[in-house]
Amino acid sequence: MSSGRAERAISNGLRLLLATTALAMAAPAPASALEIFGLKLFEGKREAEADVIGTPHFYSMDFIVENGDSEIERALKAASSLWNDRDKPASGSGGLIAKARGDYGRILDALYAEARYGGTISITIGGREVANLPLIDDLPSPSQITVRVQPGPLFRFSEARIVNAAPPAADPDDFVAAPADEGFREGEIAGSQTIIKAGRLSVEAWRQQGYAKAEIAESRVTAAHASDTIAATIELAPSRRAVYGPVGVQGTERMNNAFVAWMTGLEPGEEYDPDDLRKARERLIELGVFRAARIVEADEIEADGSLPLNIVVQERLARRFGVGGSFSTVDGLGLEAYWLHRNLFGRAESLRVEGKVAGIGKSIDPQDFTYRLGATFTRPGVYTPQTNFVASLYGDREVLETYTRTGVTAETGFTHRFTDELSGRIFVNGGFAKFEDDFGTREFVTAGFLGGITYDSRDNAADATEGIYAELRVEPYYEFNYSNAATRIVAEARTYQSLDADNRLILAGRAKIGTLLQPPIAESPPDKLFFAGGGGSVRGFAYRNIGVEAPGGVSGGRSLIELSGEIRARVTQSIGVVGFIDAGYVGAEAFPDFSEDLKIGVGAGLRYQTGLGPIRLDAAVPLDRGPDDPSVAFYVGIGQAF
């Protein structure tokens, strides 16, 4: 039973509550029915749908909550369409009357959510109760609206019972919070949402243990106004335990149906688990091929205990392209574009071709720009639905203050997702590169492995308010020209903590360490060495300008430490501000001896929320400015800095 069905079942119980509640409106009901919790409170002759829709109709209003505290006043105002749209005109007199009539139900819902079942609501326009106004009434503009609410007493549970509740889960992954722990118990405040949530949790507890068709058999909710109490009983009907039946697929155009079914990971005969269905849908969406995907359960469990499933999908266009850019006062303008085919052979194989040019504005000479061109092929569902095969080939020219690199890199291997939070990868890679830096012109040929493991429990990768991100990368390789074996290790962790219930104030922290074992700096490819500085590192300093002092300037080091801290505050729904401090250290030895200076940058920024994540504008100042560092640097991007 879905959560929506559970809520509708609870609403049926609330019918009894409404029948025994002395809630009174301050005026006769409107002719059209008022619907609360799916129940029509007032049945009468339905008026004609004719409405006076025309020129914008302005209004002013008073919202009065008698004998109520500030918290309930905020809740009622938040529910009122009239109040929230008070700065906008209604669409004619009829539109204003319809909006006002709808507020009876919205405010009543809010009262029930606050456990106020004995209140009264009056909404008047020009002193006349809205319930008595015909939709065709011609009102003066602007109109004066008064909403007056008497919340009534606070109701508590005198009884809160779950009949036929699910037994305690044997598997920790099947755990569902007990309704009593969520406020559904004797003596607690009896808000309507608490009752609805109790029913939803009770059904989910059975479903988590394999009872796919568990539902609410009966709900009884009654109010005693003499004692201001609510008695609520929810009775469950778990039905039978189910296993997965055959998995069908509908809606495919180019995708292979058998592959789609296999990618869900739903094996016929395995015990039903709603978590499996959630993961299956997420896995299908992550393929990038489908615009929509849903899993439809059969109405009935078969005689053998199996539950047939049907996957209904809608495919996206196979090809797409995109463009993007970035800018900072230090690094200049960067432009990039890509072309993507996301379903080459019917099993969601993707080919992405991309190009990039950066450093525009730092110089007008194309020889000073950074270029990158290459392609990545991905084949999902190799060996297991959670395993992908990936192969890539890139050529690039990277022009930095510390070195210029021209080279080609190839990589192939596998990625695997172990759990929702934990994933890993293993690759074989190699490449050729020519470097020009303070050590002269050198060539390197490398071959090796890249292994990594990532843990990510963030609630939002682009704008996290809670959770942890941690990554460990180990890269052993062999360099042929200098005959050196080496290992590069990088570990990074980020954490996020909200300081309030509305996530308006967030503390964020980041730490990163790295080490390069064995070869000396002069015999190491510069792109294997560590640098710091720039928008994703230590803001305020030039990109990769924090390193080890060398005769001609700055060289990369064999050890790295980066630390960042931010405090993020949401000023409005769409505007935020950030204060931050970054620090970075690069050392000549594989293990830091702190012979080099610790570089620190401080700054502040603005955030503007969009559907893709916050647009970021940061300004940073280096506290220990080097010769090639700016006095102040600005950074623009999408998403938080980390």
Secondary structure, DSSP 8 states (H G I E B T S, - for coil): --HHHHHHHHHHHHHHHHHT-----SS---SS--EETTEES-------------SEE-EEEEEEETT--HHHHHHHHHH-HHHHTTTS-EEHHHHHHHHHHHHHHHHHHHHHHTT--S-EEEEEETTEEGGG--TT----SSEEEEEEEE-----EEEEEEEET-----SSGGG----GGGGT-STTSB--HHHHHHHHHHHHHHHHHTT-TT-EEEEEEEEEETTTTEEEEEEEEE-----EEEEEEEES-SSS-HHHHHHHTT--TTSB--HHHHHHHHHHHHHTS-EEEEEEEE-SS--TTSEEEEEEEEEE--SEEEEEEEEEETTTEEEEEEEEEES-SSSS--EEEEEEEEEEETTBS-GGGSEEEEEEEEEEE-SSSTTEEEEEEEEEEEEE-SS-EEEEEEEEEEEEEE-SSSEEEEEEEEEEEEEEEETTEEEEEEEEEEEEEEEEE--S-SSS-SSEEEEEEEEEEEEETTTTEEEEEEEEEEEEEEESSTTS-EEEEEEEEEEEEESS-GGGS-GGGSB-B-STTSSTTS-TT-BSEEETTEEE-BSEEEEEEEEEEEESSSSEEEEEEEEEEEEESSSS----S--EEEEEEEEEE--TT--EEEEEEEESS--TTS-SSEEEEEES---
